Amino acid sequence: MTKSIIDGKPPQKRSRLRPWIFPACVAGIYLILLVITPDRAWVGLQAAWRVLIQAALPLLLAFGMMFLLNMFITPVHVSNFLGNGVGVRSVFFSAAAGIISMGPIFAWYPFLKSLRKKGASDFHLANFLSHRAVKPALLPMMILYFGWRFSLIFTIFCILSALVTATVVSLLGRQR
Amino acid sequence: MKIAVPADGPSLEARVQVKLGTTPYLLVVDSDDLSFEVLDGPPPSLGSGAGVQALSIVLGKGANVILVGYISPNISNPLQKNGIEVVTSVFGSVREAVMKYKCGGFDLAENSGRKSGSKLSAQQSSRWAEALRKTAKQYSTLIPVLTGVILLTGLFKAFMPKELLLTMFSGSIIQDTFAGAFIGSLLSGNPINSYVIGETFLEMGVDFFGVTAMMLTWVTVWLVQMPVEISVFGTRFTLVRNVVAFLVAIPASILIVWLSGGAS
């Protein structure tokens, strides 16, 4: 029998409430501060409210962009991109796979690990990881916060930095 | 022809499973002589990535047909475009399913691109629902942390003296860029949070070099996740990737700010 390609760990049950521990702790700090120094705590709450209002529209735009990407891009596209092509084409494909891959990076680790075992090069793996810095779904939000010129240049430099990082990793990163 | 079937056991008499991502076994059956290879299904700890892992396994074994109970149209459509035939609503034993496929017993028109208008429309709406569900799930993981970050920025603005923050960011381009890059390396999570924190830093008087470096290393240097990255790619790969990403972020941040003139 062929063994599983990746080393799975026993499933761990995650509480649905666990992600809320962090905001609950911050809310707890607010409650304490509202008792100790209500004026300053109120200033803090007002500031947080302003940040929330400021973020509402960009968040809505980001939701729309993420929906469109989820609609038209699937993990199958990503795996096809990462496994295809040679030469410049393969650089483009692994970069594209990194850019369109969504969700937390650790969700992609098992897949990348299996690709590595199948012989994917360090360059392409590092290229995929580094290009995850480019977030097309969040671009509207970044533009609303920092302006289109900054966002465009930031995105271009993310791509250039990713290529430099992948090249150096492919030269120095291989275990000997 | 190689046919992949998710099954509840390592034999042709095992039952076909509903989903690729939750199956204990994957059978790759040669339709000519019914010889087969048994592969372990993806571990449940993979969660939503398990389906992709299962696909990666069977496609790596050369399967060009998949018989399964259900597969999302988001997955099956691109597979079919790439020449992989996907047949859904399959049940019974693996042997029965393969024999039925060989005898042309499945309504392949239903499973291929040749669909009637109503079926196409049903599949389209299912695709919309799937994309909406996935996006909502991604957002549901983002919202708690973002809520905490927004509340924290309020506290930061109310209680953190500007002078204290500005001791880290002295006004020197190099020092501020390093400080920002260091902060970004320590933090992780959705980059939206880095935009909110960056905006707050700017309002408090931190210069754009530090904020840009923080936003850049936020998405390229993952100090907190380093142990996991090491377990996947090895120590050398991980260290080189993170160190290089950090070092590249310094000149890149300076150039970004110079070329853009800061935020508009």
Interface residues (C-beta under 8 A of the other chain):
Chain A: M1 T2 K3 S4 I5 I6 G8 K9 P10 P11 Q12 P19 W20 F22 P23 C25 V26 A27 I29 Y30 L33 R40 A41 V43 G44 L45 Q46 A47 A48 W49 V51 L52 Q54 A55 P58 L59 A62 F63 M66 F67 N70 M71 T74 P75 V76 H77 S79 N80 M102 G103 P104 I105 F106 A107 W108 Y109 P110 F111 L112 K113 S114 L115 R116 K118 D122 L125 A126 L129 S130 R132 A133 K135 L138 M141 M142 Y145 F146 G147 W148 R149 F150 L152 I153 F154 F157 C158 L160 S161 A162 V164 T165 V168 V169 L172 G173 R174 Q175 R176
Chain B: P10 E37 V38 L39 D40 G41 P42 P43 P44 S45 L46 G47 S48 G49 G51 V52 Q53 L55 S56 I57 G60 N74 I75 P78 L79 N82 R127 W128 E130 A131 L132 K134 T135 Q138 Y139 T141 P144 V145 L146 T147 G148 I150 L151 L152 T153 G154 L155 K157 A158 F159 P191 I192 Y195 V196 G198 E199 T200 T212 M215 L216 V219 T220 W222 Q225 V228 E229 V232 F233 G234 T235 R236 F237 V240 R241 V244 A245 V248 A249 A252 L255 I256 L259 S260 G261 G262 A263 S264
